[in-house]
């Protein structure tokens, strides 16, 4: 039986857009994110208040996960992207990034997200509460 690799979690505000796009693609979120628009990915990174990454503690510490939040660090944080590379799914990395995100935000900050339908069960299993009254205007592109 093989041992799970050690995962390193960190805040990486200067994450490269190309690496972010690659994890989005490998996670399956590339189908609904602008992965072919590196300038837009860079703006997504620059506009985030908190970016938590997950890297395997092996050769060159490859990036396997990204959690990207927009936050005021006082009242709320919107977790807009939680992406784990398909080759690293099932290792607890999604939960690990959420836990690290919550630790860095502190106890005064609510964590909010909008899930893709396929991931809703994951969020319920880790103890997130569904909210009924949420609204949005969809983006045009």
C-alpha positions as CSV (number, residue, x, y, z in Angstrom):
1,X,0.0,0.0,0.0
2,X,1.5,3.3,-1.0
3,X,1.6,6.3,1.3
4,X,-0.1,9.5,0.5
5,X,2.4,12.2,-0.6
6,X,2.9,15.1,1.6
7,X,0.9,18.2,0.4
8,X,2.3,21.7,1.0
9,X,-0.3,24.5,1.4
10,X,0.7,28.1,1.0
11,X,-0.6,31.6,0.2
12,X,0.7,32.5,-3.3
13,X,-0.5,35.9,-4.3
14,X,2.0,36.0,-7.3
15,X,0.9,32.6,-8.8
16,X,1.7,32.5,-12.5
17,X,-1.4,32.7,-14.8
18,X,-0.1,29.8,-16.9
19,X,0.1,27.5,-13.8
20,X,-3.4,28.6,-12.6
21,X,-4.8,27.9,-16.1
22,X,-3.2,24.4,-16.1
23,X,-4.7,23.4,-12.8
24,X,-8.1,24.7,-14.0
25,X,-7.8,22.6,-17.1
26,X,-6.6,19.5,-15.2
27,X,-9.4,19.9,-12.7
28,X,-12.2,20.0,-15.3
29,X,-13.0,23.7,-14.5
30,X,-11.3,24.7,-17.7
31,X,-14.5,24.0,-19.5
32,X,-16.1,27.0,-17.7
33,X,-13.1,29.3,-17.1
34,X,-11.2,31.5,-19.6
35,X,-8.1,29.2,-19.7
36,X,-7.2,30.4,-23.2
37,X,-7.0,34.1,-22.1
38,X,-3.8,34.4,-20.1
39,X,-4.3,38.2,-19.6
40,X,-7.8,37.5,-18.0
41,X,-6.4,34.8,-15.8
42,X,-3.7,37.2,-14.6
43,X,-6.4,39.8,-13.8
44,X,-8.3,37.1,-11.9
45,X,-5.2,36.4,-9.8
46,X,-4.4,40.1,-9.3
47,X,-8.0,40.9,-8.2
48,X,-8.1,38.0,-5.7
49,X,-7.5,38.8,-2.0
50,X,-6.3,35.4,-1.2
51,X,-4.8,32.5,-3.3
52,X,-4.1,29.3,-1.6
53,X,-2.1,26.6,-3.4
54,X,-1.4,22.9,-2.9
55,X,1.8,21.4,-4.1
56,X,3.1,17.9,-3.8
57,X,6.3,17.7,-1.7
58,X,8.2,15.8,-4.5
59,X,10.5,16.8,-7.3
60,X,10.1,20.6,-8.0
61,X,6.9,20.7,-5.9
62,X,4.4,20.5,-8.7
63,X,1.2,22.6,-8.4
64,X,-1.9,20.3,-7.9
65,X,-4.5,22.7,-6.5
66,X,-5.6,26.3,-6.3
67,X,-8.2,28.0,-4.1
68,X,-8.9,31.6,-5.2
69,X,-10.9,34.0,-3.0
70,X,-12.1,37.6,-3.2
71,X,-12.2,38.9,0.4
72,X,-12.1,41.9,2.7
73,X,-10.5,39.8,5.5
74,X,-13.0,41.2,7.9
75,X,-16.6,40.0,7.0
76,X,-16.7,37.7,4.0
77,X,-14.7,35.8,1.4
78,X,-16.1,34.4,-1.8
79,X,-14.3,31.2,-2.9
80,X,-14.6,31.7,-6.6
81,X,-12.3,28.8,-7.7
82,X,-11.4,25.5,-6.0
83,X,-9.5,23.4,-8.5
84,X,-7.6,20.2,-7.9
85,X,-5.7,18.5,-10.7
86,X,-7.4,15.2,-11.7
87,X,-4.1,13.3,-11.0
88,X,-4.3,14.5,-7.4
89,X,-8.0,14.2,-6.7
90,X,-9.0,11.9,-3.9
91,X,-6.1,12.9,-1.7
92,X,-8.0,15.3,0.5
93,X,-6.5,18.4,-1.3
94,X,-9.8,20.2,-1.8
95,X,-10.6,20.0,1.9
96,X,-7.0,20.8,2.8
97,X,-7.1,24.0,0.7
98,X,-10.5,25.0,2.3
99,X,-9.1,24.4,5.8
100,X,-6.0,26.5,5.0
101,X,-8.1,29.2,3.5
102,X,-10.3,29.3,6.6
103,X,-7.2,29.4,8.8
104,X,-5.8,32.4,6.9
105,X,-9.1,34.2,6.9
106,X,-9.7,33.7,10.6
107,X,-12.9,33.1,12.6
108,X,-14.6,36.5,11.8
109,X,-14.8,35.8,8.0
110,X,-17.7,33.8,6.4
111,X,-16.6,31.6,3.5
112,X,-19.2,31.6,0.6
113,X,-19.1,29.8,-2.7
114,X,-21.2,28.8,-5.7
115,X,-20.7,25.2,-6.6
116,X,-20.9,23.4,-9.9
117,X,-23.6,20.8,-9.6
118,X,-21.1,17.9,-9.7
119,X,-19.3,19.2,-6.6
120,X,-22.3,20.0,-4.4
121,X,-22.1,16.7,-2.5
122,X,-18.4,17.4,-1.6
123,X,-19.3,20.7,0.0
124,X,-22.2,19.1,2.0
125,X,-19.9,16.2,3.1
126,X,-17.3,18.7,4.5
127,X,-20.0,20.5,6.5
128,X,-20.8,23.5,4.5
129,X,-24.4,24.7,4.8
130,X,-26.6,25.3,1.8
131,X,-28.1,28.8,1.5
132,X,-31.4,29.4,-0.2
133,X,-31.4,33.1,-0.9
134,X,-28.6,33.7,-3.3
135,X,-28.8,35.8,-6.5
136,X,-26.5,36.8,-9.3
137,X,-26.3,38.5,-12.7
138,X,-24.5,36.1,-15.1
139,X,-21.5,37.5,-17.0
140,X,-21.9,37.9,-20.7
141,X,-18.6,36.2,-21.5
